[in-house]
Amino acid sequence: MSSIFEQGLPKTAANHVPLSPLTFIERSASVYPDYPAVVHGSTRRTWGETWARCRKLASALKKRGIQPGQTVAAMLPNIPAMFEVHFGVPLAGCVLNTLNIRLDAEAISYMLAHGEAKAILVDPEFADVIQEAVAKLEHKPLIIDVADVEFLGETQGIGEVEYEALLNEGDADFAYQLPNDEWDAISLNYTSGTTGKPKGVVYHHRGAYLNAVSNSMEWAMPHHPIYLWTLPMFHCNGWCFPWTIAANAGVNICLRRVDPKKIMQLIADENVSHFSGAPIILNGLVNLPAEDQCTFDHPVKVTTAGAAPPASVIAGVEKLGIEVTHVYGLTEVYGPVTVCAWREAWDELPLEERAKIKARQGVRYHMLEALCVADPLTLVPVPKDGQTMGEILMRGNNVMKGYLKNAEATEQALEGGWYHTGDLAVWHSDGYIEIKDRSKDIIISGGENISTIEVEDAIYGHPAVEEAAVVAKPDEKWGETPCAFVKLKVGYGEITEADIIAHCREHLAGYKVPKTIVFSELPKTSTGKIQKFVLREEAKQH
């Protein structure tokens, strides 16, 4: 028998509407049509203008025969068109696939075929690789050239139509439709594919909406923030920040290429209040020459994620007057979903102690329903002792729909009603989690687990070290031993392997000290993550 609260109280169009982040830009353009929305070099557009362009794009795609539910890809840097496609493509009922701009033709061709892209927007910088990728396809997508005034190279169109011309085909009053079901796909993001083929992670409108709101809540973001795009918009749809900035009617300061000196300059010139990025972004700012660093006379906040940031890097950024918030997430959960939520009592601690706390991954976002550290097989939570390692598991509306055309991988990732991250962490008594390693990165030496992150933290404490990464090196006696790859700062004298090892001995138990130090540049992904699978292969040669 149904409850009295179920009788005569049906869901209707008046009281139950599918959630979609597309409503954010609709509201901001209506309430603040003359407020600035996009800045890119000399280009400056309001929310009213940006909203009209997004609807034109949706209309033009429909006129070109692109149907709802079909994929539209984008191979673009952080330029205005990349922001606009986050609204224009789903306004047409289509699914946006933002491609990693550093991938080769082979990988891109696979993604375009696997995602069945019907159209692709291309920046001139990537024309050659897209031309090569499309040549491998049986079914060719519509290619749309996107000219950018900030691109200084040679421009040669490869497409059927240029972006501005395409917009002119569209209608600014296009009668768009919001999704009938918030479970409908809004975007497709491919994982790196370092082990086998990349997996296509599917986002839905509800998850994008909720994570966009969570971004704003966790950062206490005010109305009309000025956000600098140091984070690639192709990565997890820019951690959902295109939709977050639309919700807050903020300003998108576009940045075509990450350059620490340019970042400093834009923060000062455009009064930037917020930006995001991997620890490599922070490292770049800390290691700028003194003459290129700025002292800001306004509050500046940064969220960092993508790898556990060394405490020394966090401390260095805060000395510049930039407040660091550490977040953590994965492609499968729309970007960041945990935050090292700050407590006032910690303000009294010394800078180095504060930085160590900020290096933790913290607690769940408001919109993530559950987070735990547990045995991945039994799902039994580990003790909150700061010592026992387990896998980070997540559950909530901002977990992906699943992997496109890969039911087996989807089932495995969501087994037992939890999303299995593959990250190993400890749980502190205050409920904050702290990552110790990826399950594939943990070093087992003589039966003892060694956290590569702990060893890297120790190495970063050496004043001559700019970057460090630690991987397992095969060893006949111990099975594995730590091997450290180190990039030194410019201007330091002769630093030897013995110097780094001696420094580590002062801060680590003997069995955790690296046996091998390799001085070199560190290979990275386009989002700044160090490619440890490359280093593991190199370690085998030493």
Secondary structure, DSSP 4 states (H G I P E B T S, - for coil): ---GGGSS----TTT-----THHHHHHHHHH-TTSEEEEETTEEEEHHHHHHHHHHHHHHHHHTTPPTT-EEEEE--SSHHHHHHHHHHHHTT-EEEEPPTT--HHHHHHHHHHTTEEEEEE-GGGHHHHHHHHHT-SSPPEEEE---TT--S-----SSEEHHHHHHHS-TT------SSTTSEEEEEE---SSSSPPEEEEEHHHHHHHHHHHHHHTTPPSS-EEE--S-TTTHHHHTHHHHHHHTT-EEE--SS--HHHHHHHHHHTT--EEEE-HHHHHHHHTS-GGG----SS-EEEEE-SSPPPHHHHHHHHHTTEEEEEEEEEGGGTEEEEE----GGGGGS-HHHHHHHHTS-BEE-TT--EEEEE-TTT-PBPPSSSS--EEEEEESTTS-SEETT-HHHHHHHTGGGSEEEEEEEEE-TTS-EEEEEETTT-EEETTEEE-HHHHHHHHHTSTTEEEEEEEEEEETTTEEEEEEEEEEPTT-----HHHHHHHHHTTS-GGGS-SEEEES---B-TTS-B-HHHHHHHHHH-
